[in-house]
Amino acid sequence: MDPQQADEAPVTPHGPAPLSSYGAAPPEEPTRPLAAPTPLYKRIAGPIVAAGVALAKWGAVLIKFKAFTFGASVAVSLAAYAWIWGWKFALGFIVLLFIHEMGHVIALRYMGIPASLPMFIPFLGAFVTMKEQPKTAWHEAVSGIAGPVLGSVGALGCWWYAENTGSQLFMALAYTGFFLNLFNLLPMLPLDGGRTAAAIHPALWVVGLIGLVLLALQTHQPLIWIIIILGAIEAWRRFRGRNTEESRIYYNLTVQQRAIITVAYLGLIVLLVLAQHQTYVKRTF
């Protein structure tokens, strides 16, 4: 018998049997020996070992699905943004970024393309990774514009709440959300607008490149120069391979598909410009 089971089994001997009418009571049953008590260190170590095994098992699952990495990236970005803007605005900004990126994730997974949870990088935004590339420019455009579409819905929710409560914090978040999604619609890779413009006409990348250069010269933001360099490299790579069979198949969209993307892309830009104008407020929180 296992020592632990022996501890739990009854060990008290039976009491004497009642006397019979004609004789003495039968002899008592022999007492079973008591098991040695389990040392205290073993009682403490057992649960600790079990917890360690469970933590290792579920920790591997968390790492596998990148939940830990996702949480860590959120925490670091939140701390960085809170240091500049305060935790309330920083939290709202993280949520808006998350909604935007989930637009990409939902669209990609709907088209059968595995996509990761968003990963956040302080002052650089967020991104999702794909385990395989889109099969056509149509898929790339749909997944590209899905982020600004869902992100604009998130900003619209902030605007609605601000209008009903008078919250300048949420109004500022709405303005920031509209600006964030509008900036991402610039027709230049690796921005969402560059991926969307690929389904309309790659020549739009030239327009995006000129616009980003002008914006960089005006704002002196290093991030914009990084986008310009990355976008120029990717655009040149695609331009060089434009005459390959794979490239022709990739950009072979129907007239209807190009029309849908064009209307959605230009229409969303107009709506975001108007919404940004309506939600501009001076920060007082």
Disulfide bonds with the S-S distance in Angstrom:
none
